[in-house]
Amino acid sequence: MPTIRASELGEYVYCARAWWLRRVAGVEPAGRERRAAGTARHIRHGRLVSFSGGALWAGVFVFVVGLLLWLFS
């Protein structure tokens, strides 16, 4: 018995014909390269967002240390 994934259910609910074409008829949708490039861009963007969050906290830490050094010197 084949496993049905949640993404397949979502695809079927969105467009049953597209699901049938892909899963039963074996027709792949056009634009595979474009989707792969978009996925790569999203991954790169996610890494930049994570880095910027770390940079923000590093900046706050440096500011607090500088403020404490200024106050107690």
BALOBA-1460 file (C-alpha; in Angstrom, 3 decimals):
// residues 73
<rec num="1" residu="m" x="0.000" y="0.000" z="0.000"/>
<rec num="2" residu="p" x="1.542" y="3.347" z="-0.994"/>
<rec num="3" residu="t" x="2.106" y="6.034" z="1.617"/>
<rec num="4" residu="i" x="0.107" y="9.234" z="1.194"/>
<rec num="5" residu="r" x="1.953" y="12.299" z="2.444"/>
<rec num="6" residu="a" x="0.323" y="15.451" z="3.773"/>
<rec num="7" residu="s" x="1.778" y="17.433" z="0.872"/>
<rec num="8" residu="e" x="-0.043" y="15.101" z="-1.531"/>
<rec num="9" residu="l" x="-3.330" y="15.731" z="0.256"/>
<rec num="10" residu="g" x="-2.753" y="19.465" z="0.014"/>
<rec num="11" residu="e" x="-1.921" y="19.141" z="-3.675"/>
<rec num="12" residu="y" x="-5.081" y="17.108" z="-4.260"/>
<rec num="13" residu="v" x="-7.293" y="19.566" z="-2.362"/>
<rec num="14" residu="y" x="-5.772" y="22.480" z="-4.289"/>
<rec num="15" residu="c" x="-6.191" y="20.829" z="-7.716"/>
<rec num="16" residu="a" x="-7.272" y="17.231" z="-8.119"/>
<rec num="17" residu="r" x="-6.430" y="17.274" z="-11.827"/>
<rec num="18" residu="a" x="-2.848" y="18.419" z="-11.176"/>
<rec num="19" residu="w" x="-2.493" y="15.662" z="-8.566"/>
<rec num="20" residu="w" x="-3.765" y="13.067" z="-11.029"/>
<rec num="21" residu="l" x="-1.461" y="14.304" z="-13.801"/>
<rec num="22" residu="r" x="1.556" y="14.127" z="-11.529"/>
<rec num="23" residu="r" x="0.860" y="10.962" z="-9.523"/>
<rec num="24" residu="v" x="-1.077" y="8.789" z="-11.990"/>
<rec num="25" residu="a" x="-0.125" y="9.990" z="-15.473"/>
<rec num="26" residu="g" x="3.495" y="10.755" z="-14.503"/>
<rec num="27" residu="v" x="3.522" y="14.246" z="-16.038"/>
<rec num="28" residu="e" x="5.941" y="16.608" z="-14.267"/>
<rec num="29" residu="p" x="5.006" y="20.295" z="-14.106"/>
<rec num="30" residu="a" x="7.130" y="22.775" z="-16.036"/>
<rec num="31" residu="g" x="9.548" y="25.088" z="-14.266"/>
<rec num="32" residu="r" x="11.551" y="22.594" z="-12.201"/>
<rec num="33" residu="e" x="14.753" y="24.661" z="-12.551"/>
<rec num="34" residu="r" x="12.943" y="27.829" z="-11.542"/>
<rec num="35" residu="r" x="11.502" y="26.164" z="-8.427"/>
<rec num="36" residu="a" x="14.935" y="24.769" z="-7.506"/>
<rec num="37" residu="a" x="16.457" y="28.259" z="-7.857"/>
<rec num="38" residu="g" x="13.667" y="29.714" z="-5.696"/>
<rec num="39" residu="t" x="14.228" y="27.065" z="-3.036"/>
<rec num="40" residu="a" x="17.960" y="27.849" z="-3.016"/>
<rec num="41" residu="r" x="17.199" y="31.568" z="-2.655"/>
<rec num="42" residu="h" x="14.853" y="30.895" z="0.268"/>
<rec num="43" residu="i" x="17.510" y="28.791" z="2.013"/>
<rec num="44" residu="r" x="20.119" y="31.535" z="1.489"/>
<rec num="45" residu="h" x="17.687" y="34.172" z="2.785"/>
<rec num="46" residu="g" x="16.926" y="32.061" z="5.869"/>
<rec num="47" residu="r" x="20.636" y="31.829" z="6.643"/>
<rec num="48" residu="l" x="21.007" y="35.597" z="6.307"/>
<rec num="49" residu="v" x="18.049" y="36.177" z="8.626"/>
<rec num="50" residu="s" x="19.585" y="33.831" z="11.216"/>
<rec num="51" residu="f" x="22.942" y="35.583" z="10.916"/>
<rec num="52" residu="s" x="21.383" y="39.027" z="11.281"/>
<rec num="53" residu="g" x="19.621" y="37.924" z="14.480"/>
<rec num="54" residu="g" x="22.947" y="36.755" z="15.922"/>
<rec num="55" residu="a" x="24.642" y="39.987" z="14.813"/>
<rec num="56" residu="l" x="21.909" y="42.004" z="16.526"/>
<rec num="57" residu="w" x="22.431" y="40.188" z="19.842"/>
<rec num="58" residu="a" x="26.210" y="40.574" z="19.517"/>
<rec num="59" residu="g" x="25.711" y="44.303" z="19.003"/>
<rec num="60" residu="v" x="23.462" y="44.556" z="22.058"/>
<rec num="61" residu="f" x="26.059" y="42.680" z="24.116"/>
<rec num="62" residu="v" x="28.889" y="44.967" z="22.978"/>
<rec num="63" residu="f" x="26.741" y="48.027" z="23.702"/>
<rec num="64" residu="v" x="25.908" y="46.842" z="27.228"/>
<rec num="65" residu="v" x="29.542" y="45.997" z="27.973"/>
<rec num="66" residu="g" x="30.630" y="49.411" z="26.664"/>
<rec num="67" residu="l" x="27.956" y="51.155" z="28.716"/>
<rec num="68" residu="l" x="29.009" y="49.296" z="31.882"/>
<rec num="69" residu="l" x="32.671" y="50.110" z="31.270"/>
<rec num="70" residu="w" x="31.787" y="53.788" z="30.754"/>
<rec num="71" residu="l" x="29.612" y="53.921" z="33.886"/>
<rec num="72" residu="f" x="32.154" y="52.216" z="36.168"/>
<rec num="73" residu="s" x="35.355" y="53.825" z="34.935"/>
